[in-house]
C-alpha cells in the first residue's frame, strides 16, 4: 500500500468527526454481527457454517453493488462525497482496507474455530493429497468421466483476446511455457470451474464423509488439458464485478424496457472487476497481468490462506446434506394469529368481514394469505385480483394461484418488479408466464422500483354486496422466505384501507394522482415529509411538556433529512429508541446532538425485516407499518407504502412487538457513538430471546404492553 500510517490516521479522524456514519462502513459492521452468529458455540457446526456462508454471500453482494457503485463514480469521473465527508479515492482505499480486514477475520474464524470441529461431527474437507489410493482412483475417474469434458482452457496471448471471465465463479489461471517458442514463451490460460457441478465430491466411509473440493480435483488433473507444454503455475482465483446500474439506467420510458433489462443483466457478467480473491503465493507474472488488464491495485486484491477455502457459500452443500439433517436446528411450528385463533376451521372470507388480522411472520404462518389467494382463484364470486410482486419463491404458490385465477376468467393485474436485485431473471420468467396466461402485467413503473407489498381482491357476495379484501405487508409474497424473515402483514376488508389501496393501484398501474390517502403514506410522493412532520410533532410536544417518544424498527436508516429531524427531536428532549438491523448512518449518544437517541441491532436466527414507526403523539399513538426503510432510495426512487394501524388490538400487537425487541438481551447489540457495536449485557436480567418469546405470545401479554 502507498498510504502512510499518518494519512490513514487522518482519514479515520475525518470519519469520526462527521455527524453521520458511512453507509458502507456501517454495513460492514452489520456483516460482523452476522459473523458473530457463527461464533455461538451453543449452535451446531452446521448452523455455524450457515451463518459463515451468509456472510460470504452478503460480502459478494456488497462488493458487486456498493463497491461497484463507488467505481461508477470513479470510472465515470463523477464527484462523490461519502457521509463521512471523504472523496472517492480516499474512501475507496479506506473501504477496501476495512473490507479486507473483515475478509481476513472470516478466514481466520473458518480455519481456527470451525475447521477443527469437522471430524468429530462426522465429516472433513479433504485435500487431494490426503486421499487413499482407492479414493484417489475414484476421484480421478470422476474427473475423467464428468469434469474433464466440461473444461475449456482459454488462452490469452498476442493472438487471442482476453476472455470474459464469469462473476462470482471459481477460476484457474494456468501459466505455461513452451520451450520451442523463442518470443513470449510464457502464456496464461483461464479455466472456469463449472458452476453446475457440486462444489465437493463426496466419499463415504463407515464413520466419516469426506468432501473433496472440485477445484482441487481439477488442480491435480489439470495437466490433462496441457499436452507437451510445461506448466509453471496453477492459480485459483475469483472476481466480483460491478453490478450496480445506477448511472446507466435509462429514464426514457419509450425504450424497450424488458430488452434493456436483459442487456443489463448480461452487463453484470462483464462489468468492471472491483475485487480479486486469489490464493496466497499466486504467480507474480499472472498477477501483474491481471492488475493491468482490470485496472486494479493491491487494495483490490484479497489473499486466501492456504488452509482456508475460497467462497464459503460452497459450504451449503455440506450444511444441507441429508446425513446431517438431525444435527441442524429445526423450525418451530407456527402459532395461530392472535386475532384468528380458529384458523383452519372457519372460512377466511367470512372472518375478514368481521375483523382484521395482523400476521407476524415467521411466528404466524403465511398460510392465511396463500389460502385467501388460492380460494380467490377458484371462487366464482371473485371478480378481480391486483397484486404487487417484488420477489417470489422458485415454485411459487402465489404465481400458481394467479395463473389459475386468469384461467378461470378473473381479471388479474400484477405489477411485477423485474428490477428486484439478483432476482431479475426469475421475475422476468414468472411475469412472462402470467402475461401469456392472460394476466395484465406491468413491468415496473418508469425509473422507479416498486417495493411496496399490496394485494386487493374484489368479491361480489351472494347478496350482491361487493367486498374488497386487502393485504398490506412489510414482506415479500414469498412463502419460502416467510419462514425465515420477520415481517408484519395486515388482512382487512375495511373500506378505509380498501379505498386507499384501490387509489394506490390506480396510481401505479394507470395515470392518477389522488389528493389524499386516509391510512397510507406513500413514496416517492410524500413519505419523507410526512414522517419528518411526525418527528417534528414529537419535538414540539417535548418543548410544550406534553408526553412524547419515538420508537422505530427498520432494516436500514440512511436518509440525512430524516436523521436531522431525529437529531433535532433529541435536542428538544424526545426519548428516541431505534431498532436498526443493518446499516445505520445516525450517530447515537453524541453530546449536544443525539444524547437522547439509543440504537440497538437485532441479529439472530431469523432475519429481522419488518418496519414499524411508532410516535407517542401525546398518548394517542400513531403506528405505521409497511415496506419502507428510512433511506434515500425508499423516499425518492421507490414506490413504497406505510399503513396506519387504527384498531386497539392491532396497535397493542405492534407496541408489544417493539417492547419485546427493546427487551431482547440475547440477539441484541448496542450501537456506540463511534459506530461500533457491543453485545447487549444481561445486567442481572434473565435471558430474553425474541426469536423464542414470540412463539409464546398471548392476548393478555399484548393488551398490557406499553412503551412510555
C-alpha positions in Angstrom: 0.0 0.0 0.0 1.2 3.5 -0.8 -0.7 5.2 2.0 1.4 6.1 5.1 0.1 5.4 8.6 -0.3 9.1 9.2 -2.6 9.6 6.3 -4.8 6.7 7.4 -4.9 8.2 10.8 -6.2 11.5 9.3 -8.8 9.6 7.3 -10.1 7.8 10.4 -10.2 11.1 12.3 -12.2 12.7 9.4 -14.7 9.8 9.6 -15.1 10.1 13.4 -15.6 13.9 13.3 -18.6 13.6 11.0 -22.1 13.7 12.5 -23.1 10.8 10.1 -21.7 7.3 9.8 -20.7 6.0 6.4 -23.4 3.7 5.0 -20.8 1.3 3.6 -18.7 1.1 6.8 -21.9 0.7 8.8 -22.9 -2.2 6.5 -19.5 -4.0 7.2 -20.3 -3.7 10.9 -23.6 -5.4 10.3 -21.8 -8.3 8.5 -19.6 -8.6 11.6 -22.7 -9.1 13.6 -23.8 -11.9 11.2 -20.4 -13.5 11.6 -20.8 -13.3 15.3 -23.7 -15.8 14.9 -21.2 -18.3 13.6 -19.2 -17.9 16.8 -22.0 -19.2 19.1 -20.7 -22.4 20.5 -24.2 -23.5 21.6 -25.1 -23.8 17.9 -24.4 -26.9 15.8 -21.4 -26.8 13.5 -23.8 -26.8 10.6 -25.7 -23.8 11.8 -22.4 -22.0 12.5 -21.3 -22.8 8.9 -24.7 -21.5 7.7 -24.0 -18.0 9.1 -20.5 -18.0 7.7 -21.9 -18.8 4.3 -24.4 -16.0 4.7 -21.6 -13.5 5.4 -19.8 -14.6 2.3 -22.9 -14.2 0.2 -23.5 -10.8 1.8 -19.9 -9.7 1.0 -20.3 -10.7 -2.7 -23.4 -8.6 -3.0 -21.7 -5.7 -1.1 -18.7 -5.7 -3.5 -20.9 -6.2 -6.6 -23.3 -3.4 -5.7 -21.8 -1.0 -3.1 -18.2 -1.2 -4.2 -19.5 -1.3 -7.8 -21.5 1.9 -7.2 -18.3 3.6 -5.9 -16.4 2.6 -9.0 -19.2 4.1 -11.1 -18.2 7.4 -9.8 -14.5 6.8 -10.1 -14.7 5.3 -13.6 -17.2 7.9 -14.9 -15.2 10.7 -13.4 -18.1 11.8 -11.2 -17.7 13.6 -7.9 -18.9 11.7 -4.8 -18.7 12.6 -1.1 -19.3 9.8 1.4 -21.4 10.6 4.5 -18.1 10.7 6.4 -17.0 13.6 4.1 -14.4 11.7 2.2 -13.9 12.0 -1.6 -13.9 9.0 -3.9 -10.3 7.9 -3.8 -9.6 8.2 -0.1 -12.8 6.5 0.6 -12.1 3.7 -1.9 -8.8 2.9 0.0 -10.5 3.0 3.4 -13.4 0.9 2.3 -11.3 -1.8 0.7 -9.0 -1.8 3.7 -11.9 -2.4 6.1 -13.4 -5.0 3.7 -10.2 -6.9 3.6 -10.0 -6.8 7.4 -13.4 -8.4 7.5 -12.4 -11.0 4.9 -9.3 -11.9 6.9 -11.5 -12.4 10.0 -13.8 -14.7 8.1 -10.9 -16.9 7.0 -9.3 -17.0 10.5 -12.7 -18.0 12.0 -13.1 -20.8 9.5 -9.6 -22.2 9.9 -9.2 -21.8 13.7 -12.7 -22.2 15.1 -14.8 -24.2 12.6 -12.4 -26.5 10.7 -11.1 -28.2 13.9 -14.6 -29.4 14.7 -15.4 -31.1 11.4 -14.0 -34.5 12.1 -15.8 -35.0 15.4 -19.1 -34.1 13.6 -18.7 -36.8 11.0 -17.1 -35.1 8.0 -14.0 -33.4 6.8 -13.0 -31.2 3.8 -10.3 -33.4 2.4 -7.3 -32.4 0.3 -6.4 -34.4 -2.7 -3.0 -35.4 -1.3 -4.6 -37.0 1.8 -6.8 -39.4 -0.2 -6.2 -43.1 -0.1 -5.0 -44.9 -3.3 -8.6 -46.3 -3.8 -10.2 -42.9 -3.2 -7.7 -41.1 -5.5 -8.6 -43.6 -8.2 -12.3 -42.9 -7.8 -11.8 -39.1 -7.8 -9.7 -39.3 -10.9 -12.4 -41.4 -12.6 -14.9 -38.7 -11.7 -12.6 -36.1 -13.3 -12.1 -38.1 -16.5 -15.8 -39.1 -16.8 -17.6 -35.9 -15.7 -15.3 -32.8 -15.2 -12.8 -33.1 -18.0 -15.3 -32.9 -20.9 -16.8 -29.7 -19.3 -13.5 -27.8 -19.1 -12.4 -25.2 -21.7 -9.0 -23.6 -21.4 -9.0 -20.1 -22.8 -5.5 -18.8 -23.7 -4.6 -15.2 -23.6 -1.7 -14.0 -25.8 -1.0 -11.7 -28.7 -3.3 -13.8 -30.9 -6.2 -14.3 -28.5 -8.3 -11.5 -26.8 -8.7 -11.5 -23.1 -11.7 -13.8 -22.3 -14.7 -12.6 -20.3 -14.5 -14.4 -17.0 -17.6 -15.0 -15.0 -18.6 -13.1 -11.9 -18.5 -14.9 -8.5 -17.1 -18.2 -10.0 -14.1 -20.2 -9.2 -11.4 -19.7 -11.9 -8.0 -21.1 -12.6 -5.1 -19.1 -14.2 -2.7 -21.7 -15.6 0.7 -20.2 -16.5 2.5 -22.3 -19.2 5.7 -22.2 -21.1 6.6 -23.7 -24.5 10.4 -24.1 -24.8 10.1 -24.2 -28.6 8.8 -20.6 -28.7 11.6 -18.0 -28.5 9.4 -14.9 -28.2 6.9 -14.7 -25.4 7.1 -18.3 -24.3 5.0 -17.6 -21.2 1.3 -17.6 -21.6 -1.8 -17.8 -19.3 -4.9 -19.9 -19.9 -8.0 -19.5 -17.9 -10.4 -22.3 -16.9 -13.8 -21.7 -15.3 -14.8 -24.3 -12.8 -18.2 -25.5 -13.9 -20.9 -23.9 -11.7 -23.4 -26.7 -12.3 -21.3 -29.3 -10.6 -21.4 -29.9 -6.9 -18.7 -28.0 -5.1 -17.5 -31.1 -3.4 -17.1 -34.8 -4.5 -18.4 -36.9 -1.7 -16.6 -40.0 -0.4 -18.4 -42.0 2.3 -16.6 -44.3 4.8 -18.0 -46.0 7.8 -17.7 -43.1 10.2 -16.8 -40.1 8.0 -18.0 -38.3 4.9 -15.0 -36.8 3.0 -15.8 -33.7 0.9 -13.2 -33.2 -1.8 -13.3 -29.7 -3.3 -13.9 -29.8 -7.1 -11.2 -27.2 -7.6 -8.6 -29.5 -6.0 -9.6 -32.3 -8.3 -9.1 -30.0 -11.3 -5.9 -28.7 -10.0 -4.3 -32.1 -9.7 -5.5 -33.3 -13.1 -5.0 -30.0 -15.0 -2.0 -31.5 -16.9 -4.6 -33.4 -19.0 -5.5 -30.1 -20.6 -2.0 -29.1 -21.5 -0.2 -31.7 -23.5 3.5 -31.3 -24.3 3.6 -27.9 -22.5 5.4 -27.0 -19.3 3.0 -25.8 -16.6 4.7 -23.1 -14.5 1.9 -22.5 -12.0 -1.8 -23.2 -11.3 -3.6 -20.4 -9.6 -7.1 -20.4 -8.2 -8.9 -17.0 -8.1 -12.3 -15.4 -8.1 -13.7 -12.0 -9.1 -16.5 -9.6 -8.1 -17.7 -7.4 -11.0 -19.6 -4.1 -10.8 -23.3 -5.0 -10.9 -24.7 -1.5 -10.0 -26.6 0.1 -12.8 -27.4 3.4 -11.0 -25.7 5.7 -13.5 -26.6 3.6 -16.6 -30.3 3.1 -16.1 -32.3 4.8 -18.8 -35.2 7.1 -17.8 -36.5 7.1 -21.4 -39.9 5.4 -20.8 -40.3 4.9 -24.6 -37.4 2.5 -24.7 -38.0 -1.2 -24.8 -37.6 -1.7 -21.0 -37.5 -5.5 -20.9 -34.8 -5.8 -23.6 -32.9 -3.1 -21.8 -33.1 -5.0 -18.5 -31.9 -8.2 -20.2 -28.9 -6.4 -21.6 -28.1 -5.0 -18.2 -28.2 -8.5 -16.6 -25.6 -9.6 -19.2 -23.6 -6.4 -18.4 -23.4 -7.6 -14.8 -21.4 -10.6 -16.2 -18.9 -8.4 -17.9 -18.8 -5.3 -15.7 -15.5 -3.9 -14.4 -13.7 -6.1 -11.8 -13.8 -4.5 -8.3 -12.4 -7.3 -6.2 -10.0 -10.2 -6.9 -9.7 -13.1 -4.5 -6.7 -15.2 -5.1 -4.8 -17.9 -3.2 -1.6 -17.0 -1.4 1.7 -17.1 -3.4 -0.1 -16.6 -6.7 2.1 -16.4 -9.8 3.6 -12.8 -9.8 3.7 -12.6 -13.6 0.0 -13.5 -13.8 -0.9 -11.1 -11.0 0.8 -8.2 -12.8 -1.0 -9.1 -16.0 -4.4 -9.2 -14.2 -3.9 -5.9 -12.5 -3.1 -4.2 -15.8 -6.0 -5.9 -17.6 -8.6 -5.0 -14.9 -7.1 -1.7 -13.7 -6.6 -2.9 -10.1 -4.1 -2.2 -7.4 -3.1 -4.0 -4.2 -6.2 -2.6 -2.4 -8.4 -4.7 -4.6 -6.5 -8.0 -4.0 -7.8 -10.3 -1.3 -5.5 -13.3 -0.5 -6.9 -16.6 0.7 -4.8 -18.5 3.2 -3.7 -22.0 2.0 -5.6 -23.8 4.8 -8.8 -21.9 4.1 -11.5 -22.2 1.4 -12.3 -19.8 -1.4 -16.0 -18.9 -1.5 -17.7 -20.1 1.7 -21.1 -20.3 0.0 -19.9 -23.7 -1.2 -20.4 -24.9 2.4 -24.1 -25.1 1.7 -23.6 -28.5 0.2 -22.4 -29.8 3.5 -24.9 -27.8 5.6 -27.8 -29.2 3.7 -26.5 -32.8 3.4 -29.2 -35.4 4.3 -27.0 -37.2 6.7 -26.7 -34.1 8.9 -30.4 -33.2 9.0 -30.9 -34.2 12.6 -27.9 -32.0 13.7 -29.3 -28.8 12.1 -31.7 -26.6 14.0 -35.3 -27.3 13.1 -38.1 -24.8 12.5 -40.6 -24.5 15.3 -44.2 -24.9 14.2 -46.0 -21.6 13.7 -48.7 -20.4 16.2 -52.1 -19.1 15.2 -52.6 -15.3 14.8 -53.9 -13.7 18.0 -57.0 -12.4 16.1 -57.6 -15.6 14.2 -57.2 -18.5 16.7 -59.7 -20.5 14.7 -57.6 -20.6 11.6 -58.2 -23.8 9.7 -61.8 -24.2 10.9 -63.5 -21.1 9.5 -64.0 -19.5 6.1 -61.4 -16.7 5.9 -63.7 -14.7 3.5 -66.3 -14.6 6.3 -63.9 -14.0 9.2 -62.4 -10.9 7.4 -65.8 -9.4 7.1 -66.0 -9.1 10.9 -62.3 -8.4 12.0 -58.8 -7.5 10.8 -56.0 -10.0 11.2 -52.4 -8.9 11.9 -49.8 -11.6 10.9 -46.4 -11.7 12.4 -44.1 -14.0 10.4 -42.5 -16.5 10.9 -44.3 -16.9 14.2 -47.6 -16.8 12.3 -47.6 -18.8 9.1 -48.1 -17.1 5.7 -50.9 -19.7 5.1 -53.8 -17.3 5.6 -52.5 -15.1 2.8 -51.9 -18.1 0.5 -55.2 -19.6 1.4 -57.0 -16.3 0.6 -55.4 -16.0 -2.8 -55.9 -19.7 -3.7 -59.6 -19.6 -2.6 -60.0 -16.4 -4.6 -58.5 -18.1 -7.7 -61.3 -20.7 -7.6 -64.2 -18.8 -6.1 -66.8 -17.9 -8.7 -67.8 -14.8 -6.7 -64.3 -13.2 -7.0 -64.2 -10.6 -9.8 -60.6 -9.4 -9.8 -57.2 -9.7 -8.1 -54.5 -7.0 -8.0 -51.1 -7.6 -6.5 -47.6 -6.1 -6.4 -44.7 -8.7 -6.5 -41.1 -8.0 -5.7 -39.7 -11.4 -5.0 -41.4 -14.8 -5.3 -40.3 -18.4 -4.4 -38.9 -20.6 -7.1 -42.0 -22.8 -7.1 -44.4 -20.1 -6.1 -47.9 -20.8 -4.9 -48.6 -17.1 -5.4 -48.0 -17.2 -9.2 -49.7 -20.6 -9.4 -52.8 -19.1 -7.9 -52.7 -16.0 -10.2 -52.3 -18.3 -13.2 -55.4 -20.3 -12.1 -57.4 -17.2 -11.5 -56.6 -16.0 -15.0 -57.6 -19.4 -16.4 -60.9 -19.1 -14.5 -61.7 -15.9 -16.3 -61.0 -13.4 -13.5 -59.3 -10.1 -14.1 -55.8 -10.3 -12.7 -53.4 -7.3 -12.6 -49.8 -7.9 -11.5 -47.2 -5.3 -11.0 -44.1 -7.4 -11.3 -40.9 -5.6 -10.2 -38.4 -7.2 -12.6 -35.7 -4.9 -11.3 -35.6 -6.8 -7.9 -31.8 -7.2 -7.5 -30.4 -10.6 -8.4 -34.0 -11.9 -8.9 -34.4 -10.2 -12.3 -34.2 -13.4 -14.4 -36.6 -15.4 -12.2 -39.0 -12.4 -12.0 -38.9 -11.9 -15.8 -39.7 -15.6 -16.4 -42.6 -15.6 -13.9 -44.0 -12.3 -15.2 -44.0 -13.6 -18.8 -45.8 -16.8 -17.7 -48.5 -14.7 -16.2 -48.8 -12.5 -19.2 -49.1 -15.5 -21.6 -52.0 -16.8 -19.3 -53.9 -13.6 -19.8 -52.9 -11.6 -16.7 -52.5 -7.8 -17.1 -48.7 -7.5 -16.2 -47.0 -4.2 -15.6 -43.2 -4.5 -15.6 -42.4 -1.8 -13.1 -43.1 1.9 -13.2 -40.7 4.0 -15.4 -37.4 4.5 -13.5 -38.9 3.7 -10.1 -38.6 0.4 -8.3 -41.8 -1.0 -7.0 -41.1 -2.2 -3.5 -44.5 -1.9 -1.8 -46.4 -5.1 -0.9 -50.1 -4.9 -1.6 -52.9 -7.3 -2.5 -56.5 -6.4 -3.4 -59.2 -9.0 -4.1 -62.7 -7.8 -5.2 -65.5 -10.3 -4.4 -69.2 -9.9 -5.1 -71.2 -11.8 -2.4 -74.4 -13.8 -2.8 -76.4 -10.8 -1.6 -74.8 -8.7 -4.4 -72.7 -6.8 -1.9 -69.1 -6.2 -3.0 -66.3 -6.8 -0.5 -62.7 -5.8 -1.1 -60.1 -8.0 0.7 -56.8 -6.2 1.3 -53.4 -7.4 2.4 -50.7 -4.9 3.2 -47.3 -6.1 4.4 -43.6 -5.4 5.1 -42.6 -8.7 3.5 -42.5 -10.2 0.0 -45.1 -12.6 -1.4 -42.6 -15.4 -1.0 -43.7 -18.4 1.1 -40.1 -19.7 1.4 -38.6 -16.6 2.9 -41.7 -16.0 5.1 -40.4 -18.9 7.3 -37.1 -17.2 7.8 -37.8 -13.5 7.7 -39.6 -11.5 10.4 -42.3 -9.5 8.8 -45.7 -8.0 9.6 -48.9 -8.0 7.4 -52.5 -6.9 7.8 -55.5 -8.7 6.3 -58.6 -6.5 6.3 -61.9 -5.6 4.5 -62.2 -2.1 6.0 -63.3 0.5 3.4 -60.7 3.0 4.7 -57.9 0.6 3.6 -59.7 -0.7 0.5 -60.2 2.9 -0.8 -56.6 3.8 -0.2 -55.2 0.7 -1.8 -57.6 0.9 -4.8 -56.5 4.5 -5.4 -52.8 3.5 -5.0 -53.2 0.7 -7.6 -54.7 3.3 -9.9 -51.6 5.4 -9.4 -49.1 2.7 -10.1 -50.9 1.0 -12.9 -52.5 4.0 -14.6 -52.4 7.7 -14.6 -53.9 9.0 -11.4 -52.9 11.3 -8.6 -55.3 11.2 -5.6 -55.2 14.2 -3.4 -55.1 12.4 -0.1 -54.9 8.9 1.4 -56.6 8.2 4.8 -54.4 5.5 6.2 -51.5 5.3 3.7 -48.2 7.2 3.4 -46.6 6.6 0.0 -43.4 7.4 -1.8 -42.0 8.9 -3.8 -44.8 11.4 -3.3 -44.8 12.4 0.4 -43.3 9.8 2.7 -40.3 11.7 3.7 -42.2 14.9 4.5 -44.9 13.1 6.4 -42.5 11.1 8.5 -40.5 14.2 9.2 -43.7 16.0 10.3 -44.5 13.2 12.7 -41.0 13.6 14.3 -41.4 17.4 14.4 -44.7 16.9 16.3 -43.0 14.9 18.9 -40.3 17.6 19.2 -43.0 20.2 19.6 -44.7 18.1 22.3 -41.4 17.8 24.2 -41.0 21.6 24.1 -44.5 22.1 25.5 -44.1 19.5 28.2 -46.5 17.0 26.5 -45.6 13.3 26.8 -43.6 12.2 23.8 -41.5 9.4 22.4 -40.4 7.7 19.2 -39.6 4.0 18.6 -38.7 2.9 15.1 -37.8 -0.6 13.8 -36.1 -0.7 10.4 -33.7 -2.6 8.2 -31.7 0.5 7.5 -31.5 4.2 8.4 -29.7 6.4 5.9 -31.7 9.4 4.8 -30.0 12.6 6.1 -33.1 14.8 6.2 -34.9 12.2 8.4 -31.8 11.7 10.6 -31.5 15.5 11.1 -35.1 15.7 12.3 -34.3 12.9 14.8 -31.3 14.9 15.9 -33.5 18.0 16.4 -36.1 16.0 18.3 -33.4 14.5 20.5 -32.1 18.0 21.4 -35.7 19.0 22.2 -35.8 16.2 24.8 -37.7 13.5 22.9 -36.7 10.0 24.1 -35.9 8.1 20.8 -35.2 4.3 20.6 -34.2 2.9 17.3 -34.0 -0.8 16.3 -32.0 -0.9 13.2 -30.9 -4.3 12.0 -28.4 -3.3 9.3 -26.7 -0.1 8.3 -27.3 3.0 10.5 -25.9 6.3 9.4 -27.2 8.1 12.5 -24.7 8.6 15.3 -26.3 8.0 18.7 -25.4 9.4 22.1 -23.2 12.3 20.8 -23.1 15.2 23.2 -25.2 18.2 22.1 -26.5 16.2 19.1 -28.1 12.9 19.9 -27.9 12.3 23.6 -31.5 11.1 23.8 -31.1 8.6 21.0 -30.4 4.9 21.6 -29.8 2.4 18.8 -29.8 -1.4 19.0 -29.5 -4.0 16.3 -31.0 -7.5 16.5 -29.3 -10.2 14.5 -30.2 -13.9 15.2 -31.9 -17.0 14.0 -34.4 -15.0 11.8 -33.8 -12.1 9.5 -35.5 -9.0 11.0 -37.2 -7.5 8.0 -40.3 -5.7 9.5 -40.6 -1.9 9.5 -42.6 -0.2 12.3 -42.8 3.5 13.0 -44.2 4.5 16.5 -44.9 8.0 17.5 -46.3 8.6 21.0 -48.5 11.5 19.9 -49.4 12.7 23.4 -50.7 9.3 24.5 -52.7 8.5 21.3 -50.0 6.6 19.4 -49.7 6.7 15.6 -48.1 3.4 14.4 -47.2 2.8 10.8 -46.1 -0.5 9.3 -45.0 -1.2 5.7 -42.3 -1.8 3.2 -40.2 1.3 3.6 -36.9 1.9 5.3 -35.7 5.5 6.0 -33.4 5.6 3.0 -33.0 8.0 0.1 -33.9 5.2 -2.3 -37.0 4.4 -0.4 -38.2 8.0 -0.3 -37.1 9.1 -3.8 -36.6 6.2 -6.1 -39.0 3.5 -5.0 -42.8 3.0 -4.8 -43.3 2.3 -1.2 -46.2 2.4 1.3 -46.7 2.6 5.0 -50.1 1.9 6.6 -51.6 3.3 9.8 -53.0 0.8 12.3 -56.4 2.0 13.5 -57.6 -0.7 16.0 -56.5 -1.2 19.6 -55.8 -4.9 19.4 -53.6 -4.3 16.4 -51.8 -1.3 17.8 -51.2 -3.2 21.0 -49.6 -6.1 19.0 -47.3 -3.6 17.3 -46.4 -1.9 20.6 -45.6 -5.3 22.2 -43.6 -6.2 19.1 -41.4 -3.1 19.7 -41.4 -3.7 23.5 -40.1 -7.2 23.0 -37.4 -6.0 20.6 -36.2 -3.5 23.1 -36.2 -6.1 25.9 -34.2 -8.7 23.9 -30.8 -9.3 25.5 -29.7 -12.4 23.6 -29.7 -11.2 19.9 -29.3 -7.5 20.6 -26.3 -5.3 20.1 -25.9 -1.7 21.3 -24.5 0.8 18.9 -21.9 3.2 20.3 -21.3 6.8 19.2 -18.3 5.8 17.1 -20.4 3.4 15.1 -19.1 0.2 16.7 -21.5 -2.3 18.3 -21.2 -4.3 21.6 -23.3 -7.2 22.7 -26.1 -6.0 24.9 -25.4 -7.0 28.5 -27.8 -9.0 30.7 -27.3 -6.7 33.7 -28.8 -9.3 36.0 -31.8 -9.9 33.9 -32.8 -13.4 32.7 -32.1 -14.1 29.0 -34.9 -12.8 26.8 -34.7 -14.1 23.2 -37.5 -12.7 21.0 -37.0 -15.4 18.4 -38.3 -17.8 21.1 -40.6 -15.5 23.1 -42.8 -14.5 20.2 -43.9 -18.2 19.9 -45.3 -17.8 23.5 -47.3 -14.7 22.9 -50.9 -14.3 24.2 -53.6 -11.7 24.0 -53.1 -10.9 27.7 -49.4 -10.1 27.2 -50.2 -7.9 24.2 -53.0 -5.9 25.9 -50.8 -4.8 28.7 -47.9 -3.7 26.5 -46.5 -0.1 26.9 -43.5 1.7 25.6 -43.5 5.0 27.5 
